[in-house]
Amino acid sequence: MRGRVVLGVSGGIAAFRAVEVLRLLVKAGCRVHPILTRNAARFVTPRTFAVLSGEVAQVSLWHDPTAPGIDHTDLSRVADLLLVAPATANVLAKMAA
């Protein structure tokens, strides 16, 4: 295994491209944990990311006890890389603030 990647998907028309990024990361041997914004989930369903990654695709920062998976705070401890794709202007501004 190459490493653990947290793939943050923001809501933009290019969100569908993140599916291809996920597929290539998995093909390269990475374990990918997708996290989608609510707007990203309007473009591409979380189920798509879950099926391709084999991990629960989170849409909320708050732990859902009915859904199996890793809490978002645990992901920050185990991730080797955080990749945001697409990085919309809105998300970049929030990261900068």
C-alpha positions in Angstrom: 0.0 0.0 0.0 1.4 3.4 -1.0 -0.4 5.5 1.7 -3.6 7.0 2.9 -5.1 9.9 1.1 -8.0 12.0 2.3 -9.7 13.3 -0.9 -11.7 16.4 -0.2 -14.2 17.1 -3.0 -15.7 20.5 -3.2 -18.8 21.6 -5.0 -18.1 22.7 -8.5 -18.9 21.5 -12.0 -15.4 19.8 -12.0 -16.4 17.6 -9.0 -17.0 14.8 -11.5 -13.3 14.9 -12.3 -12.5 13.9 -8.7 -13.9 10.5 -9.5 -11.1 10.0 -12.0 -8.6 11.3 -9.5 -9.9 8.8 -7.0 -9.8 5.9 -9.5 -6.1 6.7 -10.3 -5.1 6.9 -6.7 -6.7 3.6 -5.9 -5.1 2.1 -9.0 -1.7 3.4 -7.7 -2.2 1.5 -4.5 -3.4 4.3 -2.2 -6.1 3.9 0.4 -8.5 6.8 -0.3 -11.0 8.3 2.2 -13.4 10.6 0.3 -14.9 13.6 2.0 -17.5 15.6 0.1 -19.0 19.0 0.7 -22.8 19.1 0.5 -22.6 20.9 -2.8 -20.2 18.3 -4.2 -22.7 15.6 -3.3 -25.2 17.4 -5.6 -22.9 16.9 -8.6 -21.6 13.3 -7.8 -23.3 11.0 -5.3 -21.3 9.9 -2.2 -22.1 6.3 -3.2 -20.0 6.7 -6.3 -17.0 7.6 -4.2 -17.7 4.9 -1.7 -17.9 2.2 -4.3 -14.7 3.2 -6.0 -12.7 3.7 -2.8 -14.1 0.9 -0.7 -14.5 3.5 2.1 -17.4 5.4 3.5 -17.7 8.8 1.7 -18.4 11.3 4.4 -20.5 14.4 3.7 -20.6 15.7 7.2 -17.9 16.5 9.6 -19.9 15.1 12.5 -19.8 11.4 13.2 -22.8 9.5 12.2 -23.1 6.5 14.6 -25.3 4.6 12.1 -22.6 4.7 9.4 -19.5 2.7 9.7 -16.2 4.3 9.0 -13.5 6.5 10.4 -14.4 9.8 12.2 -13.0 12.9 10.4 -10.7 13.6 13.4 -9.2 10.1 13.0 -8.6 10.7 9.4 -6.4 13.7 10.2 -4.2 11.4 12.3 -3.7 8.7 9.8 -3.6 10.5 6.5 -0.4 10.9 4.6 -1.8 13.4 2.2 -4.8 15.7 2.0 -5.9 16.4 -1.6 -8.7 18.8 -2.4 -10.1 18.4 -5.9 -11.5 20.5 -7.3 -10.2 23.4 -5.2 -12.9 26.0 -5.8 -12.3 29.6 -5.1 -14.8 29.3 -2.2 -12.9 26.4 -0.6 -9.5 28.1 -1.1 -10.8 31.3 0.6 -12.1 29.3 3.5 -8.8 27.5 3.9 -7.0 30.9 3.8 -9.3 32.4 6.5 
